[in-house]
Amino acid sequence: MAELDHNYNEDSIRSLEPREHIRLRPGMYIGKLGDGSSADDGIYILVKEVIDNSIDEHVMGFGKTIEIKISDHKVQVRDYGRGIPLGKVIDCVSKINTGGKYDSKAFQKSVGLNGVGTKAVNALSSHFRIQSVRDGQMKAAEFERGVLTLDSNLQETSQRNGTLTVFTPDDTIFKNFQFNLDYLENQVWNYAYLNSGLTINFNGKKYFSENGLLDLLRNKADEENMRYPIIHLKGTDIELALTHGNDYGEEYYSFVNGQYTTMGGTHLAAFREAVVKTVREHYKKDYDAADIRASIIGAISLRVQEPVFESQTKTKLGSIDMGPDGPTVRGYINDFVREHLDNYLHKNPATAEALKKRIEQSERERKDMAGVKKLANQRAKKANLHNRKLRDCRLHFNEDKHENSLLSTLFITEGDSASGSITKSRNVDTEAVFSLRGKPLNCFGLKKKVVYENEEFNLLQHALNIEEGLEGLRYNRVVIATDADVDGMHIRLLLLTFFLQFFPDLVRNGHVYILETPLFRVRNKKETIYCYNETEKQEAMNKLGKKPEITRFKGLGEISPDEFGKFIGENIKLKPVILHKDTTIQKILSYYMGKNTPDRQQFIIDNLKIEKDIVEEVYA
């Protein structure tokens, strides 16, 4: 056994410059790094930090247009606000705890208050340029990985006031990254919904919203699925919109000072509580909270002074109060909802009646399911003691504060050989494996009771801990890992049908992915190349030359644990399942999983030759 090093002295202590600390511990500043396959990956946080500064200028009344251009790896953001004071341009993007947002008079209800955002972007970019124009003068500076490389003199200019930021994320930190334009477009739309009068030009397309959260819900919810017209209410520092649909689960979009708080926080908890209280008081009935909130589609935007978030990425609000001298967040939202929602229901009796019928429908369904649910929960607890369907990991999404809990992943596999290989090669801290037994049930059109009656579905929902909603979700990423053949594709579709039918918010919130595994291994005595399609195989053959050995993986079970370790670790390739704003869940499921229509038969014939891509065609 090697001797322990006890030589702990003054030389063991290091002091890091802020730039060095950001690059050494980027997760403290931007969350998980990722490659762009997840909406919360670091490259999107970098984009957000820069745009947030431009949004804050607009909120303060300066600049009605923001121009954003994003190519494969380069980001450019130009606003027409006041521009950074020319003598502080370099400090504002390179010195931690430097900025104008410490002056509450200048930025009353800003998102970024810690003076860290653009400094992190600068330090984590291979190239970073900042340019400010104020009253006919321009100042520019350039950096490489946070180190100043160009400090230009003041120049005369005819350009309009404002700030231009250009950066390229450092590919030594964000390895093999690629921007997903769907994620970016969703981000841009949120900025537009929350800032009336603002026009955003993103890659040549204009984004503008006149009606705020009303427009958001109109785009997110299927009008045919709404049980009553969207209720839209606005106050001084609050805006909300809500309706009920027919899908299972609760669907919320929450914002603070223009920041999309994907993990909610005190404002969303208060909103959910206030709706329940107001509905009970309005109808003078003690409805179960779950029945009131079942199938709700809601959005809330709040503006508070000096917001407190639970992390630098600002995805969850922790503030208790609206401001230093203001009411509590909970009290403010409760009072607003009690007054304005109650008034709305009194003035719109047809909406009030439709809401009442939806609640009572949920109540009947819940009571009908009660017995089955109780027995299923008992079976699940007993099964968890004896079966090996779930090989769990140590860190979990909503249970651990550790930064790596964002990497918590559940692989859903088919067959013992595939699950065995992944289990042996996984990271036991962050990766769990759930093994399916054969093909899951096609649950399209079935009631939620089947989730409890079907042992496979019952154990899966318990493994995920999503029976009561996403608050207890144990894995940030739910990865469907099936063979790249017709049977594997069918299992993918059946699992996606299960999630979309009964837990659609799991998909809407970006937690579901498809694992891409290589189809071919091309190797000679010196090098091995794994290929994910025919084109890559041909390129690998040309590179290795002289008849290399080619292996076609027919199933995941043929890939050894050592090889699997290369595909589910740092180089993991995940395809997110994304629901576009014009995607209707029921229509998609009816078309692809309902009765065997001639249109669907033709789709299968046309796409069988690329069966591994059908999921992308269906759900992309």
C-alpha positions as CSV (number, residue, x, y, z in Angstrom):
1,M,0.0,0.0,0.0
2,A,1.4,3.4,-1.0
3,E,2.3,5.8,1.7
4,L,0.0,8.8,2.2
5,D,1.5,12.2,1.4
6,H,1.5,14.1,4.7
7,N,3.6,17.0,3.3
8,Y,0.8,19.6,3.8
9,N,2.3,23.1,4.2
10,E,2.2,26.6,2.8
11,D,3.1,25.3,-0.7
12,S,-0.1,23.3,-0.7
13,I,-2.3,26.4,-0.7
14,R,-3.2,28.0,-4.0
15,S,-4.9,31.3,-4.8
16,L,-6.7,31.4,-8.1
17,E,-7.5,34.5,-10.2
18,P,-11.2,34.7,-10.9
19,R,-10.6,33.7,-14.6
20,E,-8.7,30.6,-13.5
21,H,-11.4,29.7,-11.0
22,I,-14.1,30.0,-13.6
23,R,-12.2,27.7,-16.0
24,L,-11.3,25.2,-13.3
25,R,-14.8,25.1,-11.9
26,P,-17.2,26.1,-14.7
27,G,-20.1,24.1,-13.2
28,M,-20.3,26.6,-10.3
29,Y,-21.1,29.4,-12.8
30,I,-23.0,27.8,-15.6
31,G,-24.2,24.4,-14.3
32,K,-23.4,21.3,-16.3
33,L,-21.3,21.6,-19.5
34,G,-22.9,19.2,-21.9
35,D,-22.7,19.2,-25.7
36,G,-25.9,21.1,-26.5
37,S,-28.2,18.1,-26.5
38,S,-30.0,19.4,-23.3
39,A,-31.7,22.8,-23.0
40,D,-29.8,23.4,-19.7
41,D,-26.4,22.7,-21.1
42,G,-23.7,25.3,-20.5
43,I,-23.6,26.8,-24.0
44,Y,-27.2,28.0,-23.7
45,I,-26.4,29.5,-20.3
46,L,-23.6,31.5,-22.0
47,V,-26.1,32.8,-24.6
48,K,-28.6,33.6,-21.9
49,E,-26.1,35.6,-19.8
50,V,-25.3,37.9,-22.8
51,I,-29.0,38.4,-23.9
52,D,-30.1,39.0,-20.3
53,N,-27.9,42.2,-20.3
54,S,-29.7,43.4,-23.4
55,I,-33.1,42.5,-22.0
56,D,-32.3,44.5,-18.8
57,E,-31.6,47.6,-21.0
58,H,-34.9,47.2,-22.7
59,V,-36.7,46.8,-19.4
60,M,-35.1,50.0,-18.2
61,G,-36.6,51.7,-21.3
62,F,-33.6,51.7,-23.6
63,G,-33.7,49.8,-26.9
64,K,-36.6,48.2,-28.7
65,T,-34.7,45.8,-30.9
66,I,-32.1,43.1,-30.2
67,E,-30.3,41.3,-33.0
68,I,-29.0,37.8,-32.4
69,K,-27.0,35.7,-34.9
70,I,-25.9,32.1,-34.0
71,S,-24.1,29.8,-36.4
72,D,-22.5,26.5,-35.7
73,H,-20.3,27.8,-32.9
74,K,-20.3,31.6,-33.0
75,V,-22.7,33.8,-31.1
76,Q,-23.4,37.5,-31.9
77,V,-25.7,39.7,-29.8
78,R,-26.3,43.5,-30.6
79,D,-28.7,45.7,-28.6
80,Y,-29.5,49.3,-29.0
81,G,-29.5,50.3,-25.3
82,R,-27.3,52.9,-23.7
83,G,-24.1,51.0,-24.2
84,I,-21.6,50.1,-21.5
85,P,-19.8,53.3,-20.1
86,L,-16.8,53.5,-22.4
87,G,-14.2,53.7,-19.5
88,K,-15.5,50.5,-18.0
89,V,-16.0,48.2,-21.0
90,I,-13.1,45.9,-20.1
91,D,-13.8,45.8,-16.4
92,C,-17.5,44.9,-17.0
93,V,-16.6,41.7,-18.9
94,S,-13.4,40.7,-17.0
95,K,-13.5,41.7,-13.4
96,I,-15.8,39.7,-11.1
97,N,-18.3,41.7,-9.1
98,T,-18.1,44.6,-11.5
99,G,-21.3,46.0,-13.1
100,G,-24.1,48.5,-13.0
101,K,-26.7,46.3,-11.4
102,Y,-25.4,46.9,-7.9
103,D,-27.1,50.3,-8.3
104,S,-30.7,49.5,-7.6
105,K,-31.8,52.8,-9.1
106,A,-30.3,51.9,-12.5
107,F,-31.6,48.3,-12.6
108,Q,-34.6,48.0,-10.2
109,K,-35.7,44.5,-11.2
110,S,-32.8,42.9,-13.1
111,V,-32.0,39.3,-13.6
112,G,-28.3,39.4,-13.1
113,L,-27.2,41.0,-9.9
114,N,-24.0,39.2,-9.0
115,G,-21.6,40.7,-11.6
116,V,-20.6,37.3,-12.9
117,G,-22.5,36.5,-16.1
118,T,-20.4,38.0,-19.0
119,K,-17.2,37.4,-17.0
120,A,-18.0,33.7,-17.1
121,V,-18.8,33.9,-20.8
122,N,-15.5,35.7,-21.5
123,A,-13.4,33.2,-19.5
124,L,-15.1,30.2,-21.1
125,S,-14.8,31.4,-24.7
126,S,-11.9,30.8,-27.1
127,H,-12.7,34.2,-28.5
128,F,-14.7,37.0,-27.0
129,R,-15.3,40.6,-28.3
130,I,-17.1,43.4,-26.6
131,Q,-18.0,46.7,-28.3
132,S,-19.8,49.6,-26.9
133,V,-21.2,52.7,-28.7
134,R,-22.1,55.8,-26.8
135,D,-22.9,59.2,-28.3
136,G,-20.7,59.0,-31.4
137,Q,-17.8,57.1,-29.8
138,M,-16.9,53.4,-29.8
139,K,-14.7,51.3,-27.5
140,A,-13.9,47.7,-28.3
141,A,-11.8,44.9,-26.6
142,E,-11.1,41.3,-27.4
143,F,-10.1,38.3,-25.3
144,E,-9.0,34.7,-25.7
145,R,-10.1,32.4,-22.8
146,G,-10.5,35.5,-20.6
147,V,-7.1,37.0,-21.4
148,L,-7.1,40.5,-23.0
149,T,-5.6,40.5,-26.5
150,L,-6.9,43.8,-27.9
151,D,-7.6,47.1,-26.1
152,S,-8.6,49.5,-28.8
153,N,-8.6,53.3,-28.5
154,L,-11.8,55.3,-28.6
155,Q,-13.0,55.8,-32.1
156,E,-15.5,58.2,-33.7
157,T,-18.5,56.4,-35.1
158,S,-21.9,57.0,-36.7
159,Q,-23.4,53.8,-35.2
160,R,-26.4,53.8,-32.9
161,N,-25.8,53.5,-29.2
162,G,-25.7,50.0,-27.7
163,T,-23.5,47.0,-27.1
164,L,-22.2,44.2,-29.4
165,T,-21.0,41.0,-27.9
166,V,-19.4,38.2,-30.0
167,F,-18.1,35.0,-28.6
168,T,-17.2,31.4,-29.5
169,P,-17.5,28.8,-26.6
170,D,-14.2,27.1,-25.9
171,D,-14.2,23.7,-27.4
172,T,-11.6,22.4,-25.0
173,I,-14.3,22.8,-22.3
174,F,-17.5,22.3,-24.3
175,K,-16.4,19.2,-26.2
176,N,-18.1,18.3,-29.5
177,F,-20.8,20.9,-28.8
178,Q,-23.5,22.0,-31.2
179,F,-26.3,24.5,-30.8
180,N,-29.8,23.2,-31.1
181,L,-31.8,25.9,-32.9
182,D,-35.1,24.5,-31.4
183,Y,-33.8,25.3,-27.9
184,L,-32.6,28.7,-28.9
185,E,-35.8,29.6,-30.7
186,N,-37.8,28.6,-27.6
187,Q,-35.5,30.8,-25.5
188,V,-36.0,33.8,-27.9
189,W,-39.8,33.3,-27.9
190,N,-39.8,33.5,-24.0
191,Y,-37.9,36.8,-24.2
192,A,-40.5,38.1,-26.6
193,Y,-43.5,37.0,-24.5
194,L,-42.1,38.7,-21.4
195,N,-41.2,42.0,-23.0
196,S,-44.0,43.6,-24.9
197,G,-42.8,46.2,-27.4
198,L,-39.5,44.3,-27.9
199,T,-38.5,43.0,-31.4
200,I,-35.9,40.2,-31.5
201,N,-34.3,39.4,-34.8
202,F,-32.9,35.9,-34.5
203,N,-31.0,34.5,-37.5
204,G,-33.1,36.6,-39.9
205,K,-36.5,35.9,-38.4
206,K,-38.5,38.4,-36.3
207,Y,-40.0,37.5,-32.9
208,F,-42.6,39.8,-31.3
209,S,-45.5,39.4,-28.9
210,E,-48.3,41.8,-28.2
211,N,-50.2,39.8,-25.6
212,G,-47.4,38.3,-23.4
213,L,-48.3,35.2,-21.5
214,L,-51.6,34.9,-23.4
215,D,-49.6,34.4,-26.6
216,L,-47.3,32.0,-24.8
217,L,-50.2,29.7,-23.8
218,R,-51.9,30.0,-27.2
219,N,-48.6,28.7,-28.8
220,K,-48.0,26.0,-26.1
221,A,-51.5,24.7,-25.8
222,D,-53.7,23.1,-28.4
223,E,-56.9,25.2,-28.8
224,E,-59.0,22.1,-29.4
225,N,-57.7,20.7,-26.2
226,M,-58.6,23.7,-24.0
227,R,-61.7,23.3,-21.8
228,Y,-62.3,27.0,-21.6
229,P,-60.7,30.2,-23.1
230,I,-57.3,31.2,-21.5
231,I,-57.7,33.4,-18.4
232,H,-55.2,36.3,-18.7
233,L,-54.6,38.6,-15.7
234,K,-52.0,41.4,-15.3
235,G,-50.9,43.5,-12.4
236,T,-48.1,45.9,-11.6
237,D,-45.4,43.3,-11.1
238,I,-47.3,40.2,-12.0
239,E,-48.8,38.5,-15.1
240,L,-50.5,35.1,-15.3
241,A,-52.4,33.0,-17.7
242,L,-54.1,29.7,-17.2
243,T,-56.5,27.2,-18.7
244,H,-57.3,23.5,-18.4
245,G,-56.9,20.8,-21.0
246,N,-57.5,17.1,-21.3
247,D,-53.9,15.8,-21.0
248,Y,-52.6,14.2,-17.8
249,G,-50.2,16.1,-15.5
250,E,-49.7,19.8,-14.8
251,E,-47.9,22.1,-17.3
252,Y,-46.3,25.4,-16.0
253,Y,-44.1,28.1,-17.4
254,S,-42.7,30.3,-14.7
255,F,-40.5,33.5,-15.0
256,V,-38.9,36.0,-12.7
257,N,-37.6,39.3,-14.0
258,G,-37.7,37.8,-17.5
259,Q,-35.7,34.7,-16.5
260,Y,-37.3,31.3,-17.3
261,T,-37.2,29.5,-14.0
262,T,-37.4,25.9,-15.4
263,M,-37.3,24.4,-11.8
264,G,-39.9,26.8,-10.5
265,G,-39.4,28.2,-7.0
266,T,-41.3,30.2,-4.4
267,H,-43.4,32.1,-7.0
268,L,-44.6,28.9,-8.8
269,A,-45.4,27.2,-5.4
270,A,-47.4,30.3,-4.4
271,F,-49.2,30.3,-7.8
272,R,-50.2,26.6,-7.5
273,E,-51.4,27.2,-3.9
274,A,-53.3,30.4,-4.7
275,V,-55.3,28.8,-7.6
276,V,-56.4,26.0,-5.2
277,K,-57.4,28.4,-2.5
278,T,-59.3,30.7,-4.9
279,V,-61.2,27.9,-6.6
280,R,-62.3,26.4,-3.3
281,E,-63.5,29.7,-2.0
282,H,-65.2,30.6,-5.3
283,Y,-67.2,27.3,-5.5
284,K,-67.5,27.0,-1.7
285,K,-66.3,23.3,-2.0
286,D,-63.3,21.7,-0.5
287,Y,-62.0,20.1,-3.7
288,D,-58.9,18.0,-3.5
289,A,-55.9,20.1,-4.7
290,A,-54.9,17.4,-7.1
291,D,-58.3,17.5,-8.8
292,I,-58.1,21.3,-9.2
293,R,-54.6,21.2,-10.7
294,A,-55.1,18.1,-12.9
295,S,-54.5,19.0,-16.6
296,I,-53.9,22.7,-15.8
297,I,-51.8,24.7,-18.2
298,G,-50.5,27.9,-16.5
299,A,-47.9,30.6,-16.8
300,I,-46.7,33.2,-14.3
301,S,-44.3,36.1,-14.6
302,L,-43.2,38.0,-11.5
303,R,-40.9,41.0,-11.1
304,V,-39.1,41.4,-7.8
305,Q,-36.3,43.6,-6.4
306,E,-33.0,41.9,-5.8
307,P,-34.1,38.3,-6.6
308,V,-32.4,35.4,-4.8
309,F,-31.9,32.3,-7.0
310,E,-30.8,28.9,-5.8
311,S,-27.9,28.7,-8.2
312,Q,-25.9,31.0,-10.6
313,T,-27.9,29.5,-13.5
314,K,-31.1,31.1,-12.0
315,T,-33.4,28.2,-12.7
316,K,-35.2,28.2,-9.3
317,L,-36.3,31.3,-7.3
318,G,-35.5,31.2,-3.6
319,S,-36.7,34.7,-2.7
320,I,-39.2,35.0,0.2
321,D,-39.9,38.7,-0.3
322,M,-40.8,40.9,-3.3
323,G,-38.2,43.4,-2.2
324,P,-36.4,44.8,0.9
325,D,-39.5,46.6,2.1
326,G,-42.2,44.6,0.1
327,P,-44.7,41.9,0.9
328,T,-43.8,38.2,0.8
329,V,-43.9,36.5,-2.6
330,R,-46.4,34.1,-1.3
331,G,-48.7,36.8,0.1
332,Y,-48.5,39.0,-3.0
333,I,-49.4,36.2,-5.4
334,N,-52.2,34.9,-3.1
335,D,-53.8,38.3,-2.8
336,F,-53.6,39.0,-6.5
337,V,-55.0,35.6,-7.5
338,R,-57.7,35.7,-4.9
339,E,-59.0,39.0,-6.1
340,H,-58.5,38.9,-9.8
341,L,-59.2,35.2,-10.6
342,D,-62.3,35.2,-8.4
343,N,-63.6,38.4,-10.2
344,Y,-62.9,36.8,-13.5
345,L,-64.9,33.7,-12.7
346,H,-67.8,35.8,-11.5
347,K,-67.8,37.9,-14.7
348,N,-67.4,34.8,-17.0
349,P,-70.0,32.2,-15.8
350,A,-69.4,29.9,-18.8
351,T,-65.7,29.7,-18.0
352,A,-66.5,29.1,-14.3
353,E,-68.9,26.2,-15.2
354,A,-66.4,24.6,-17.6
355,L,-63.7,24.8,-14.9
356,K,-66.0,23.2,-12.4
357,K,-66.9,20.3,-14.8
358,R,-63.1,19.7,-15.4
359,I,-62.4,19.5,-11.7
360,E,-65.3,17.2,-11.1
361,Q,-64.2,14.9,-13.9
362,S,-60.7,14.7,-12.4
363,E,-62.4,13.9,-9.0
364,R,-64.3,11.0,-10.5
365,E,-61.3,9.6,-12.3
366,R,-59.2,9.8,-9.1
367,K,-61.8,8.0,-7.0
368,D,-62.2,5.3,-9.7
369,M,-58.5,4.7,-9.6
370,A,-58.0,4.7,-5.8
371,G,-58.3,1.0,-5.2
372,V,-56.1,0.0,-8.1
373,K,-53.5,2.6,-7.1
374,K,-53.3,1.4,-3.6
375,L,-52.7,-2.2,-4.6
376,A,-50.2,-1.2,-7.3
377,N,-48.2,0.9,-4.8
378,Q,-48.0,-2.1,-2.5
379,R,-46.8,-4.3,-5.3
380,A,-44.2,-1.8,-6.4
381,K,-42.8,-1.6,-2.8
382,K,-42.6,-5.4,-2.6
383,A,-41.1,-5.7,-6.1
384,N,-38.4,-3.2,-5.4
385,L,-37.2,-5.4,-2.5
386,H,-36.7,-8.4,-4.7
387,N,-36.4,-7.6,-8.4
388,R,-33.4,-6.3,-10.3
389,K,-35.2,-4.2,-12.9
390,L,-33.6,-1.0,-11.5
391,R,-29.9,-0.7,-10.9
392,D,-29.9,2.7,-9.2
393,C,-27.3,5.4,-9.0
394,R,-26.2,7.5,-6.0
395,L,-27.1,11.0,-7.0
396,H,-30.6,12.1,-7.9
397,F,-32.1,15.1,-9.6
398,N,-34.5,16.5,-7.1
399,E,-32.9,14.9,-4.0
400,D,-29.3,16.1,-4.0
401,K,-27.9,19.6,-4.1
402,H,-24.6,18.3,-5.7
403,E,-23.9,19.9,-9.1
404,N,-23.5,16.5,-10.7
405,S,-27.2,15.6,-9.9
406,L,-27.9,17.5,-13.1
407,L,-26.2,14.5,-14.8
408,S,-28.4,12.0,-13.2
409,T,-29.6,9.6,-16.0
410,L,-31.9,6.6,-16.2
411,F,-31.2,4.3,-19.2
412,I,-34.3,2.3,-20.2
413,T,-33.0,-0.8,-21.9
414,E,-34.4,-4.0,-23.5
415,G,-33.1,-7.4,-22.6
416,D,-30.7,-8.7,-20.0
417,S,-27.5,-8.5,-22.2
418,A,-27.9,-4.8,-23.1
419,S,-28.8,-3.8,-19.6
420,G,-26.0,-5.9,-18.2
421,S,-23.4,-4.2,-20.5
422,I,-24.6,-0.7,-19.6
423,T,-24.7,-1.6,-15.9
424,K,-21.1,-2.8,-16.0
425,S,-19.8,0.3,-17.8
426,R,-21.9,3.1,-16.3
427,N,-21.0,5.8,-13.8
428,V,-22.6,4.5,-10.6
429,D,-22.8,8.0,-9.2
430,T,-25.0,9.5,-11.9
431,E,-26.3,6.6,-14.2
432,A,-29.0,4.1,-13.4
433,V,-30.4,1.3,-15.6
434,F,-34.1,0.1,-15.9
435,S,-34.5,-3.2,-17.7
436,L,-37.6,-3.8,-19.7
437,R,-39.0,-7.3,-20.1
438,G,-40.2,-7.6,-23.7
439,K,-42.2,-4.9,-25.5
440,P,-44.3,-2.5,-23.4
441,L,-48.0,-2.3,-23.8
442,N,-49.4,0.1,-26.4
443,C,-51.3,2.4,-24.0
444,F,-52.7,4.8,-26.6
445,G,-56.3,5.7,-25.7
446,L,-56.2,3.9,-22.4
447,K,-57.0,5.5,-19.1
448,K,-54.4,6.1,-16.5
449,K,-55.6,3.1,-14.5
450,V,-53.4,1.0,-16.8
451,V,-50.3,2.6,-15.4
452,Y,-51.1,0.9,-12.1
453,E,-52.5,-2.3,-13.5
454,N,-49.5,-2.9,-15.8
455,E,-46.5,-4.1,-13.7
456,E,-43.9,-2.7,-16.1
457,F,-45.4,0.8,-16.2
458,N,-46.1,0.8,-12.5
459,L,-42.4,0.0,-11.6
460,L,-41.1,2.5,-14.2
461,Q,-43.2,5.4,-12.8
462,H,-42.0,4.5,-9.3
463,A,-38.4,4.4,-10.4
464,L,-38.8,7.9,-11.9
465,N,-40.9,9.0,-8.9
466,I,-43.3,11.0,-11.1
467,E,-46.7,9.6,-9.8
468,E,-47.5,13.0,-8.3
469,G,-45.7,15.2,-10.8
470,L,-42.2,16.3,-11.7
471,E,-41.3,17.7,-8.3
472,G,-39.9,14.4,-7.2
473,L,-38.3,13.4,-10.5
474,R,-35.2,11.4,-9.6
475,Y,-33.3,11.6,-13.0
476,N,-32.7,14.7,-15.0
477,R,-32.3,12.6,-18.2
478,V,-34.5,9.7,-19.1
479,V,-32.8,7.9,-22.0
480,I,-34.5,5.3,-24.2
481,A,-31.7,2.9,-25.1
482,T,-33.0,0.4,-27.7
483,D,-31.6,-1.4,-30.7
484,A,-31.3,0.4,-34.0
485,D,-33.7,-1.9,-35.8
486,V,-37.5,-2.2,-36.4
487,D,-38.1,-3.9,-33.0
488,G,-36.0,-1.3,-31.2
489,M,-37.9,1.5,-33.0
490,H,-41.2,0.0,-32.0
491,I,-40.2,-0.1,-28.3
492,R,-39.1,3.5,-28.6
493,L,-42.5,4.5,-29.9
494,L,-44.3,2.5,-27.2
495,L,-42.3,4.1,-24.5
496,L,-42.8,7.6,-26.0
497,T,-46.5,6.9,-26.2
498,F,-46.5,6.0,-22.5
499,F,-44.7,9.2,-21.6
500,L,-46.8,11.5,-23.9
501,Q,-50.1,9.9,-22.9
502,F,-49.7,9.9,-19.1
503,F,-46.6,12.1,-18.3
504,P,-46.4,14.7,-21.1
505,D,-44.7,17.3,-18.9
506,L,-41.7,14.9,-18.7
507,V,-41.2,15.4,-22.5
508,R,-42.2,19.1,-22.5
509,N,-39.6,19.9,-19.9
510,G,-36.9,18.3,-22.0
511,H,-36.1,15.2,-19.8
512,V,-36.5,12.5,-22.5
513,Y,-33.8,11.4,-24.9
514,I,-32.9,8.7,-27.4
515,L,-29.5,7.1,-27.0
516,E,-27.5,7.0,-30.2
517,T,-25.2,4.0,-30.3
518,P,-22.8,3.1,-33.2
519,L,-24.0,0.9,-36.0
520,F,-20.5,-0.1,-37.1
521,R,-17.0,-0.7,-35.7
522,V,-14.2,-0.2,-38.2
523,R,-10.7,-1.1,-37.1
524,N,-7.2,-2.2,-37.9
525,K,-4.3,-3.1,-35.7
526,K,-3.6,0.5,-34.8
527,E,-7.0,2.3,-34.6
528,T,-10.7,1.7,-33.9
529,I,-13.4,4.0,-35.2
530,Y,-17.0,3.7,-34.2
531,C,-19.5,4.9,-36.8
532,Y,-23.2,5.9,-36.4
533,N,-24.2,5.8,-40.1
534,E,-23.1,4.6,-43.5
535,T,-21.4,7.9,-44.4
536,E,-19.2,7.7,-41.3
537,K,-18.4,4.0,-42.1
538,Q,-17.2,4.9,-45.6
539,E,-15.1,7.7,-44.2
540,A,-13.5,5.4,-41.6
541,M,-12.8,2.8,-44.3
542,N,-11.1,5.4,-46.4
543,K,-9.0,6.6,-43.5
544,L,-7.9,3.2,-42.3
545,G,-7.4,1.7,-45.8
546,K,-6.4,-1.9,-46.8
547,K,-9.6,-3.8,-45.9
548,P,-10.1,-2.9,-42.2
549,E,-12.2,-5.2,-40.0
550,I,-15.9,-4.1,-40.1
551,T,-18.4,-5.2,-37.5
552,R,-22.1,-4.4,-37.8
553,F,-23.7,-4.2,-34.3
554,K,-27.1,-5.8,-34.7
555,G,-28.1,-5.0,-31.1
556,L,-26.9,-3.3,-28.0
557,G,-26.2,-6.7,-26.5
558,E,-23.4,-7.2,-28.9
559,I,-21.5,-4.2,-27.6
560,S,-19.1,-5.1,-24.8
561,P,-19.1,-3.2,-21.5
562,D,-15.7,-1.7,-22.3
563,E,-17.0,-0.3,-25.5
564,F,-20.3,0.9,-23.9
565,G,-18.2,2.9,-21.5
566,K,-17.0,5.0,-24.5
567,F,-20.6,5.7,-25.6
568,I,-22.4,6.6,-22.3
569,G,-19.6,8.7,-20.7
570,E,-18.1,11.9,-21.8
571,N,-18.8,11.2,-25.5
572,I,-22.4,10.2,-25.1
573,K,-24.6,11.1,-28.0
574,L,-28.2,11.9,-27.1
575,K,-31.1,13.0,-29.3
576,P,-33.6,15.1,-27.3
577,V,-37.3,14.4,-27.9
578,I,-38.7,17.9,-28.6
579,L,-42.3,18.9,-28.9
580,H,-42.6,21.9,-31.2
581,K,-45.2,24.6,-30.4
582,D,-47.4,23.4,-33.3
583,T,-47.3,19.8,-32.1
584,T,-50.5,18.3,-30.9
585,I,-50.0,15.2,-28.7
586,Q,-53.3,13.6,-29.3
587,K,-53.2,14.0,-33.1
588,I,-49.6,12.5,-33.2
589,L,-50.5,9.6,-31.0
590,S,-53.7,8.9,-32.9
591,Y,-51.9,8.9,-36.3
592,Y,-48.9,6.8,-35.3
593,M,-50.3,4.6,-32.5
594,G,-54.1,4.4,-33.3
595,K,-55.9,2.4,-35.9
596,N,-53.9,1.2,-38.8
597,T,-54.8,3.9,-41.4
598,P,-53.6,3.8,-45.1
599,D,-51.6,7.0,-44.5
600,R,-49.7,5.3,-41.7
601,Q,-49.1,2.2,-43.8
602,Q,-47.6,4.3,-46.5
603,F,-45.5,6.2,-44.0
604,I,-44.0,2.9,-42.7
605,I,-43.3,1.7,-46.3
606,D,-41.6,5.0,-47.2
607,N,-39.5,5.1,-44.0
608,L,-38.6,1.4,-43.3
609,K,-35.3,1.8,-45.0
610,I,-34.3,4.4,-42.4
611,E,-36.2,2.9,-39.5
612,K,-33.7,4.2,-36.9
613,D,-34.7,7.8,-37.8
614,I,-38.5,7.3,-37.6
615,V,-38.6,8.6,-34.1
616,E,-37.0,11.8,-35.1
617,E,-39.5,12.2,-38.0
618,V,-42.4,11.6,-35.6
619,Y,-41.4,13.6,-32.6
620,A,-38.9,16.2,-33.8
